[in-house]
């Protein structure tokens, strides 16, 4: 398995698809990388040579893309900042509710988690 930026990319997949396993590289950036490095789009990741891997790394550093650990840290920092200043979005993140204006009365089960049934319990019988 080839290794880029500390990530093992799948060997059997085409290069553009394997590059997407790196956090911060999506379909558009992967296609751009393949084109700028002059790689065959039908080439498999296991067929990449050391020279081609270095070329991919050089293109990434030339574009100054924030990837992997730095990107995760930046996103976490942004969320912490929103929560610290007590803005609406920060409060929604803190409570685990939808952030972008979706309804919560019926949907939002992904954010809210499984239903917590609130029922009426019978009072214990009084002892005479």
ChimeraX attribute file (.defattr): number of C-alpha atoms within 10 A of each C-alpha:
attribute: neighborCount
match mode: 1-to-1
recipient: residues
	/A:1	12
	/A:2	17
	/A:3	12
	/A:4	15
	/A:5	12
	/A:6	10
	/A:7	14
	/A:8	14
	/A:9	21
	/A:10	19
	/A:11	16
	/A:12	14
	/A:13	15
	/A:14	17
	/A:15	25
	/A:16	26
	/A:17	19
	/A:18	20
	/A:19	26
	/A:20	18
	/A:21	17
	/A:22	17
	/A:23	16
	/A:24	17
	/A:25	21
	/A:26	15
	/A:27	12
	/A:28	10
	/A:29	16
	/A:30	20
	/A:31	17
	/A:32	14
	/A:33	21
	/A:34	18
	/A:35	13
	/A:36	12
	/A:37	16
	/A:38	12
	/A:39	16
	/A:40	12
	/A:41	13
	/A:42	10
	/A:43	15
	/A:44	17
	/A:45	22
	/A:46	16
	/A:47	14
	/A:48	14
	/A:49	11
	/A:50	10
	/A:51	9
	/A:52	14
	/A:53	15
	/A:54	13
	/A:55	17
	/A:56	20
	/A:57	15
	/A:58	13
	/A:59	16
	/A:60	16
	/A:61	11
	/A:62	9
	/A:63	8
	/A:64	9
	/A:65	14
	/A:66	15
	/A:67	16
	/A:68	16
	/A:69	13
	/A:70	13
	/A:71	14
	/A:72	14
	/A:73	12
	/A:74	13
	/A:75	12
	/A:76	11
	/A:77	12
	/A:78	13
	/A:79	15
	/A:80	15
	/A:81	13
	/A:82	17
	/A:83	17
	/A:84	12
	/A:85	11
	/A:86	13
	/A:87	12
	/A:88	12
	/A:89	18
	/A:90	19
	/A:91	16
	/A:92	17
	/A:93	17
	/A:94	16
	/A:95	12
	/A:96	13
	/A:97	20
	/A:98	18
	/A:99	15
	/A:100	8
	/A:101	9
	/A:102	10
	/A:103	10
	/A:104	12
	/A:105	7
	/A:106	6
	/A:107	11
	/A:108	14
	/A:109	13
	/A:110	10
	/A:111	14
	/A:112	14
	/A:113	10
	/A:114	9
	/A:115	7
	/A:116	7
	/A:117	6
	/A:118	6
	/A:119	6
	/A:120	6
	/A:121	6
	/A:122	6
	/A:123	6
	/A:124	6
	/A:125	6
	/A:126	5
	/A:127	4
	/A:128	3
